[in-house]
Amino acid sequence: MGKQPNEITEAIIGAAMTVHRELGPGMLESAYEACLAYELSQQGHAVQRQMELPLKYRDITLECGYRLDLLVDDSVVVEVKAAQALHPLHEAQVLSYLKMSGRRVGLLINFNVTLLKNGIRRVVNGLAE
């Protein structure tokens, strides 16, 4: 049996803290994303970057250009930000990605903060199972 989402999110947060400790705030999102993907891969996690995410609407599938920053262990969606502050719209974006991908747990990580724990939000999709 694979790792549970809570184990995976703990690993992601630990890796994000390592990246933040090395780089600090003020870098581009793409730099944080690449470093976080590298850190997680080094720990043995399966990481997909910029995974295309089609939108299903009624009976059609639309290629709208949505992409997941990271999908870790085919389970946890990670949205990387380097923003002045996190907004409810960012959390809504992660929730939309969870619904579109059929995943339950996501992390929104804003690296543009002094203390990383203040830039992390866990988002859960209440899937009907």
CYANA upper distance limits for C-alpha pairs under 8 A (distance plus 0.5 A):
  3 LYS  CA      7 GLU  CA      6.78
  3 LYS  CA      8 ILE  CA      7.07
  4 GLN  CA      8 ILE  CA      6.88
  5 PRO  CA      9 THR  CA      6.52
  5 PRO  CA     75 SER  CA      7.25
  5 PRO  CA     76 VAL  CA      7.09
  5 PRO  CA    105 VAL  CA      7.40
  6 ASN  CA     10 GLU  CA      6.65
  7 GLU  CA     11 ALA  CA      6.84
  8 ILE  CA     12 ILE  CA      6.67
  8 ILE  CA     72 VAL  CA      8.08
  8 ILE  CA     73 ASP  CA      8.14
  8 ILE  CA     76 VAL  CA      7.71
  9 THR  CA     13 ILE  CA      6.58
  9 THR  CA     76 VAL  CA      7.67
  9 THR  CA    107 LEU  CA      7.92
 10 GLU  CA     14 GLY  CA      6.65
 11 ALA  CA     15 ALA  CA      6.60
 11 ALA  CA     40 LEU  CA      8.17
 12 ILE  CA     16 ALA  CA      6.50
 12 ILE  CA     36 LEU  CA      8.49
 12 ILE  CA     40 LEU  CA      7.43
 13 ILE  CA     17 MET  CA      6.64
 14 GLY  CA     18 THR  CA      6.88
 15 ALA  CA     19 VAL  CA      6.79
 15 ALA  CA     36 LEU  CA      6.89
 15 ALA  CA     39 GLU  CA      6.47
 15 ALA  CA     40 LEU  CA      6.87
 16 ALA  CA     20 HIS  CA      6.53
 16 ALA  CA     36 LEU  CA      6.51
 17 MET  CA     21 ARG  CA      6.45
 17 MET  CA    116 LEU  CA      7.10
 18 THR  CA     22 GLU  CA      6.84
 19 VAL  CA     23 LEU  CA      6.54
 19 VAL  CA     24 GLY  CA      8.27
 19 VAL  CA     32 TYR  CA      7.67
 19 VAL  CA     35 CYS  CA      6.99
 19 VAL  CA     36 LEU  CA      6.87
 19 VAL  CA     39 GLU  CA      8.18
 20 HIS  CA     24 GLY  CA      5.34
 20 HIS  CA     25 PRO  CA      7.54
 20 HIS  CA    111 PHE  CA      7.09
 20 HIS  CA    116 LEU  CA      7.49
 23 LEU  CA     27 MET  CA      7.96
 24 GLY  CA    111 PHE  CA      8.05
 24 GLY  CA    112 ASN  CA      8.22
 24 GLY  CA    114 THR  CA      8.00
 25 PRO  CA     82 ALA  CA      8.24
 25 PRO  CA    111 PHE  CA      6.30
 25 PRO  CA    112 ASN  CA      4.90
 25 PRO  CA    113 VAL  CA      6.28
 25 PRO  CA    114 THR  CA      7.11
 26 GLY  CA     82 ALA  CA      7.77
 26 GLY  CA    111 PHE  CA      8.43
 26 GLY  CA    112 ASN  CA      6.27
 27 MET  CA     31 ALA  CA      7.10
 27 MET  CA     32 TYR  CA      7.73
 27 MET  CA     82 ALA  CA      7.67
 27 MET  CA    112 ASN  CA      8.14
 28 LEU  CA     32 TYR  CA      7.23
 28 LEU  CA     82 ALA  CA      6.95
 29 GLU  CA     33 GLU  CA      6.57
 29 GLU  CA     80 VAL  CA      6.81
 29 GLU  CA     81 LYS  CA      6.12
 29 GLU  CA     82 ALA  CA      5.77
 29 GLU  CA    111 PHE  CA      8.47
 30 SER  CA     34 ALA  CA      6.58
 31 ALA  CA     35 CYS  CA      6.66
 32 TYR  CA     36 LEU  CA      6.42
 32 TYR  CA     80 VAL  CA      7.80
 32 TYR  CA    111 PHE  CA      7.88
 33 GLU  CA     37 ALA  CA      6.57
 33 GLU  CA     69 ASP  CA      7.57
 33 GLU  CA     70 LEU  CA      8.11
 33 GLU  CA     80 VAL  CA      6.75
 34 ALA  CA     38 TYR  CA      6.66
 35 CYS  CA     39 GLU  CA      6.57
 36 LEU  CA     40 LEU  CA      6.65
 37 ALA  CA     41 SER  CA      6.55
 37 ALA  CA     47 VAL  CA      6.73
 37 ALA  CA     48 GLN  CA      8.47
 37 ALA  CA     49 ARG  CA      7.91
 37 ALA  CA     70 LEU  CA      7.87
 38 TYR  CA     42 GLN  CA      6.63
 39 GLU  CA     43 GLN  CA      7.04
 40 LEU  CA     44 GLY  CA      7.09
 40 LEU  CA     45 HIS  CA      5.97
 40 LEU  CA     46 ALA  CA      8.23
 40 LEU  CA     47 VAL  CA      7.64
 41 SER  CA     45 HIS  CA      5.50
 41 SER  CA     46 ALA  CA      6.77
 41 SER  CA     47 VAL  CA      6.90
 45 HIS  CA     72 VAL  CA      7.18
 45 HIS  CA     73 ASP  CA      6.43
 46 ALA  CA     72 VAL  CA      6.26
 46 ALA  CA     73 ASP  CA      5.27
 46 ALA  CA     74 ASP  CA      7.79
 47 VAL  CA     70 LEU  CA      7.04
 47 VAL  CA     71 LEU  CA      6.25
 47 VAL  CA     72 VAL  CA      5.20
 47 VAL  CA     73 ASP  CA      6.76
 47 VAL  CA     74 ASP  CA      8.27
 48 GLN  CA     70 LEU  CA      6.04
 48 GLN  CA     71 LEU  CA      5.63
 48 GLN  CA     72 VAL  CA      7.08
 49 ARG  CA     68 LEU  CA      7.53
 49 ARG  CA     69 ASP  CA      6.06
 49 ARG  CA     70 LEU  CA      5.21
 49 ARG  CA     71 LEU  CA      7.21
 50 GLN  CA     67 ARG  CA      5.71
 50 GLN  CA     68 LEU  CA      5.65
 50 GLN  CA     69 ASP  CA      5.26
 50 GLN  CA     70 LEU  CA      6.74
 51 MET  CA     67 ARG  CA      5.67
 51 MET  CA     68 LEU  CA      5.59
 51 MET  CA     69 ASP  CA      7.40
 51 MET  CA     70 LEU  CA      7.61
 51 MET  CA     71 LEU  CA      7.90
 52 GLU  CA     65 GLY  CA      7.48
 52 GLU  CA     66 TYR  CA      6.54
 52 GLU  CA     67 ARG  CA      5.01
 52 GLU  CA     68 LEU  CA      7.10
 53 LEU  CA     63 GLU  CA      8.07
 53 LEU  CA     65 GLY  CA      7.78
 53 LEU  CA     66 TYR  CA      5.69
 53 LEU  CA     67 ARG  CA      5.82
 53 LEU  CA     68 LEU  CA      7.36
 53 LEU  CA     97 TYR  CA      8.41
 53 LEU  CA    100 MET  CA      7.75
 53 LEU  CA    101 SER  CA      7.40
 54 PRO  CA     61 THR  CA      6.84
 54 PRO  CA     62 LEU  CA      6.14
 54 PRO  CA     63 GLU  CA      5.41
 54 PRO  CA     64 CYS  CA      6.91
 54 PRO  CA     65 GLY  CA      7.91
 54 PRO  CA     66 TYR  CA      7.14
 54 PRO  CA    100 MET  CA      8.10
 55 LEU  CA     61 THR  CA      6.16
 55 LEU  CA     62 LEU  CA      5.56
 55 LEU  CA     63 GLU  CA      6.94
 55 LEU  CA     64 CYS  CA      7.23
 55 LEU  CA     66 TYR  CA      8.43
 55 LEU  CA    100 MET  CA      7.02
 56 LYS  CA     60 ILE  CA      6.37
 56 LYS  CA     61 THR  CA      4.94
 56 LYS  CA     62 LEU  CA      6.68
 56 LYS  CA    100 MET  CA      8.02
 57 TYR  CA     61 THR  CA      6.70
 57 TYR  CA     62 LEU  CA      7.80
 68 LEU  CA     77 VAL  CA      7.41
 68 LEU  CA     78 VAL  CA      7.70
 68 LEU  CA     79 GLU  CA      7.36
 68 LEU  CA     97 TYR  CA      7.71
 69 ASP  CA     77 VAL  CA      8.23
 69 ASP  CA     78 VAL  CA      6.62
 69 ASP  CA     79 GLU  CA      5.88
 69 ASP  CA     80 VAL  CA      7.00
 70 LEU  CA     77 VAL  CA      6.45
 70 LEU  CA     78 VAL  CA      5.50
 70 LEU  CA     79 GLU  CA      7.20
 71 LEU  CA     75 SER  CA      7.15
 71 LEU  CA     76 VAL  CA      6.17
 71 LEU  CA     77 VAL  CA      5.25
 71 LEU  CA     78 VAL  CA      6.70
 72 VAL  CA     76 VAL  CA      5.70
 72 VAL  CA     77 VAL  CA      7.05
 72 VAL  CA     78 VAL  CA      8.06
 75 SER  CA    103 ARG  CA      6.81
 75 SER  CA    104 ARG  CA      8.16
 75 SER  CA    105 VAL  CA      7.84
 76 VAL  CA    103 ARG  CA      7.50
 76 VAL  CA    104 ARG  CA      7.96
 76 VAL  CA    105 VAL  CA      5.88
 76 VAL  CA    106 GLY  CA      5.76
 76 VAL  CA    107 LEU  CA      7.89
 77 VAL  CA     94 VAL  CA      8.22
 77 VAL  CA     97 TYR  CA      8.22
 77 VAL  CA     98 LEU  CA      7.50
 77 VAL  CA    103 ARG  CA      7.93
 77 VAL  CA    105 VAL  CA      7.06
 77 VAL  CA    106 GLY  CA      4.93
 77 VAL  CA    107 LEU  CA      6.78
 78 VAL  CA     94 VAL  CA      8.46
 78 VAL  CA    106 GLY  CA      6.13
 78 VAL  CA    107 LEU  CA      5.31
 78 VAL  CA    108 LEU  CA      6.47
 78 VAL  CA    109 ILE  CA      7.85
 79 GLU  CA     94 VAL  CA      7.19
 79 GLU  CA    106 GLY  CA      8.18
 79 GLU  CA    107 LEU  CA      6.78
 79 GLU  CA    108 LEU  CA      5.39
 79 GLU  CA    109 ILE  CA      6.78
 80 VAL  CA    108 LEU  CA      6.70
 80 VAL  CA    109 ILE  CA      5.62
 80 VAL  CA    110 ASN  CA      6.63
 80 VAL  CA    111 PHE  CA      8.05
 81 LYS  CA    108 LEU  CA      7.94
 81 LYS  CA    109 ILE  CA      6.44
 81 LYS  CA    110 ASN  CA      4.94
 81 LYS  CA    111 PHE  CA      6.74
 81 LYS  CA    112 ASN  CA      7.96
 82 ALA  CA    110 ASN  CA      5.79
 82 ALA  CA    111 PHE  CA      5.69
 82 ALA  CA    112 ASN  CA      5.19
 83 ALA  CA    110 ASN  CA      6.89
 83 ALA  CA    111 PHE  CA      8.13
 83 ALA  CA    112 ASN  CA      6.27
 84 GLN  CA    112 ASN  CA      7.04
 84 GLN  CA    113 VAL  CA      8.38
 85 ALA  CA    110 ASN  CA      8.15
 85 ALA  CA    112 ASN  CA      8.37
 86 LEU  CA     90 HIS  CA      6.90
 86 LEU  CA    110 ASN  CA      7.49
 86 LEU  CA    119 GLY  CA      7.82
 87 HIS  CA     91 GLU  CA      7.50
 88 PRO  CA     92 ALA  CA      6.70
 89 LEU  CA     93 GLN  CA      6.61
 90 HIS  CA     94 VAL  CA      7.00
 90 HIS  CA    108 LEU  CA      8.13
 91 GLU  CA     95 LEU  CA      6.73
 91 GLU  CA    108 LEU  CA      7.49
 91 GLU  CA    121 ARG  CA      8.29
 91 GLU  CA    123 VAL  CA      7.47
 92 ALA  CA     96 SER  CA      6.59
 93 GLN  CA     97 TYR  CA      6.77
 94 VAL  CA     98 LEU  CA      6.69
 94 VAL  CA    106 GLY  CA      7.10
 94 VAL  CA    107 LEU  CA      8.13
 94 VAL  CA    108 LEU  CA      7.47
 94 VAL  CA    123 VAL  CA      7.49
 95 LEU  CA     99 LYS  CA      6.75
 95 LEU  CA    106 GLY  CA      8.13
 95 LEU  CA    123 VAL  CA      7.04
 95 LEU  CA    124 VAL  CA      7.63
 95 LEU  CA    125 ASN  CA      6.74
 96 SER  CA    100 MET  CA      6.54
 97 TYR  CA    101 SER  CA      6.44
 98 LEU  CA    102 GLY  CA      6.29
 98 LEU  CA    103 ARG  CA      5.37
 98 LEU  CA    104 ARG  CA      6.59
 98 LEU  CA    105 VAL  CA      7.51
 98 LEU  CA    106 GLY  CA      7.40
 98 LEU  CA    124 VAL  CA      8.45
 98 LEU  CA    125 ASN  CA      6.72
 99 LYS  CA    103 ARG  CA      7.06
 99 LYS  CA    104 ARG  CA      8.30
 99 LYS  CA    125 ASN  CA      7.18
 99 LYS  CA    127 LEU  CA      8.36
102 GLY  CA    127 LEU  CA      8.48
103 ARG  CA    125 ASN  CA      7.78
104 ARG  CA    124 VAL  CA      6.16
104 ARG  CA    125 ASN  CA      5.29
104 ARG  CA    126 GLY  CA      7.49
104 ARG  CA    127 LEU  CA      7.25
105 VAL  CA    122 ARG  CA      7.82
105 VAL  CA    123 VAL  CA      6.43
105 VAL  CA    124 VAL  CA      5.24
105 VAL  CA    125 ASN  CA      6.84
106 GLY  CA    122 ARG  CA      6.42
106 GLY  CA    123 VAL  CA      5.54
106 GLY  CA    124 VAL  CA      6.83
107 LEU  CA    120 ILE  CA      7.46
107 LEU  CA    121 ARG  CA      6.28
107 LEU  CA    122 ARG  CA      5.21
107 LEU  CA    123 VAL  CA      6.49
108 LEU  CA    119 GLY  CA      8.34
108 LEU  CA    120 ILE  CA      6.24
108 LEU  CA    121 ARG  CA      5.57
108 LEU  CA    122 ARG  CA      6.90
108 LEU  CA    123 VAL  CA      7.89
109 ILE  CA    119 GLY  CA      6.13
109 ILE  CA    120 ILE  CA      5.13
109 ILE  CA    121 ARG  CA      7.05
110 ASN  CA    116 LEU  CA      7.97
110 ASN  CA    119 GLY  CA      5.14
110 ASN  CA    120 ILE  CA      6.82
111 PHE  CA    116 LEU  CA      6.92
111 PHE  CA    119 GLY  CA      7.00
112 ASN  CA    119 GLY  CA      8.17
113 VAL  CA    118 ASN  CA      7.62
113 VAL  CA    119 GLY  CA      6.81
115 LEU  CA    119 GLY  CA      7.88
116 LEU  CA    120 ILE  CA      7.30
